[in-house]
Amino acid sequence: MKSPSGGFVPSMRVVLPVLLALLLVTVAAGADDKRVALVIGNGAYDTPTVTPLTNPPNDARDVAATLAEIGFDVRTVIDGTREEMGAALDGFALDLRDAEVGLFYFAGHGVQVDGTNYLIPVDADLPNAGVVHWRTLAADEVLASMEDAGARLNLFFLDACRDNPLPQVSRSLHRGLAPVSRRPPETMIVYATGANDVASDGLGRNSPFTQAFLNHVGTPGLDVYDLYRNVSREVREATGGEQRPEQFGNVTDRVSLVAPDEAPAARPAFEIERTLGSIRVTVETEGTVYLDGERIGALDAGQTATLSDVSTGARRLEVRYGDGEREEETVRVRTDTRATVAFTYVEAPERDAVNSVGMEFVAVEGGTFRMGRTDGHENERPVRRVTLTGFEMATTPVTQGQWQAVTGTSIHEQRDLAHPNWNLFGKGENNPVYFVNWYDAIAYANRLSIAEGLTPVYSIGGSTDPDDWGEPPEENDDAWDAAEMDRSADGYRLPTEAEWEYAARGGTESRGYEYAGSDEVDEVAWYFGNSDDSTHPVGAKAANELGLYDMSGNVWEWCWDWYDDYSTHTESDPMGPSSGEHRVRRGGWAGSIAMQTRSSRRLSEAPERRIHVGGDGSYGFRLVRAPVQ
């Protein structure tokens, strides 16, 4: 059912299965074993397509407190964004490496798309099924992280709203969650209700499943099979038989989470009287206010808000801004007194989107994405999570006119450098430049930076002036191969491979297309099937989600990175290997088959080459630059 604001309100809270993944051992987990947990509760959904929830933050806080009571070290995330959930999972994976017991618990919205279950962050806008993969966290990814970490015991709970929050795209999204597809050895998986079904949210502080779990998880000597039976029985009774938890598992041993001698001692009643104050917050720039890591609300530029009924003591107040910047203050709250905090951050002024040679740049907001393709070429695997800082990217590859404006070299002269007998693959000021090797590209970037009074990014032998470097080599050159990149400089540079793929996929606006802007290659790319083996004026095909043209097809584009197999680890702002034989090229060209123009497709070439051996493709590039600081 729709809410007045346009979101979708499930009539019953789908406790998106409590995935209870327990790698079990033959004895009760002892007090001396290291036990770690990650608990996430998402309720403050703040997007047009996902409706807020009341109970998940309560569920998460109560589960975290109970787990701490029975000996777990607990990481807790309340109302987590995609970035915050990913970062917490990374930290949790590290904690697990020397742990005996690991536990993951999620409460919030979840959805299944084509048989895969996804956990929804509070900042995920999901207008269609195509973006779910990029803007959420796959349940299988969490299970895989826990399995790879190697803890002897893994407990994995998902207590999530499981009704489909996107009924307008019901073709791909379905009621409840799919049966879990990943079942690591010695794993017990428990859904709060049957697969493809929904579970009640309940009328109290917690969902029926969470309440039952809290009632039984601390019972001394209760093994996990009996824990499941007791919880299941209580849930069925509480819901009049409408909700029936379901177990999937292949556990061969039995274990209790609390040994008989670990039962928490009865404690005397101890009530602390709460003392309260308030905080008055003012912001210069639009941002979102957080108190002690919990999202409070958004403020427009120049607005003031008062946080009432704040517990006294030192409180951490933070404002997070749209450009990725943050401000944080520690505030001392006193009884019946109002503290005042003014956040003064002002976003950097915008600069001209079009530079001195007519290149137009668009902002690419930083974010996290899954780089690679599981069903692609073997060099596109393994798929792993990559987080990038924001940058600006040229909307098109460098054109022949823009090339000649900086270098004074025509396309004919570039062709002669490659081989005077080669035919041209399209000529015109607005056609992309080609017959460009990697050395040419970094020299061009520095020359343009110097011409505009910017700090050059690249240096060779300690100099940033290409005049000191000599002519770009025609053969492999050790000095040029040792070029260094200063990411803090404000000049132009080549994108890293990760930046290129992230931008091609549409960054934070990604809709999950196969090619850069569409699932139909003819809409966005000049390639073998429509180009007549010639480049075409840039920008003639449709742009992708960020307004970038020709990321698929027309001309191969150099990236900064040396080519190698992908890392298996989560990375932030990766720059590739420190050395190699070939540099990465991306995007395909006018003579490529469609597969080579996919956003995830990656090939390589020796940095001195201007065209592939045999003439199968010619090389150009596009530039990026740092956002204004």
Secondary structure, 3 states (H helix, E strand, C coil): CECCCCCECCCCCCCECCCCCCCCCCCCCCCCCCEEEEEEECCCCCECCECCCCHHHHHHHHHHHHHHHCCCEEEEEECCCHHHHHHHHHHHHHHHCCCCEEEEEEEEEEEEECCEEEECCCCCCCCCHHHHHHHCEEHHHHHHHHHHHCCCEEEEEEEEECCCCCHHHCCCEECCCCCCCCCCCCCEEEECCCCCCCCCCCCCCCCHHHHHHHHHCCCCCCEHHHHHHHHHHHHHHHCCCCCCCEEEECCCCCCECCCHHHCCCCCCCCCCCCCEEEEEEEECCCEEEEECCEEEEEECCCCEEEEEEEECEEEEEEEEECCCCEEEEEEEECCCCEEEEEECCCCCCCCCCECCCCCEEEEECCEEEEECCCCCCHHHCCCEEEEECCEEEECCCCEHHHHHHHHCCCHHHHHHHHCCCCCCCCCCCCCECCCCCHHHHHHHHHHHHHHCCCCCCEEECCECCHHHHCCCCCCCCHHHHCCEECCCCCCEECCCHHHHHHHHHCHHHCCCCCECCECCHHHHCECCCCCCCCCCCCCCCCCCCCCCCCCCECCEEEEEEECCCCCCCCEECCCCCCCCCCEEEECCCCCCCHHHHCCCCEEEECCCCCECCCCCCEEECCCEECCCC
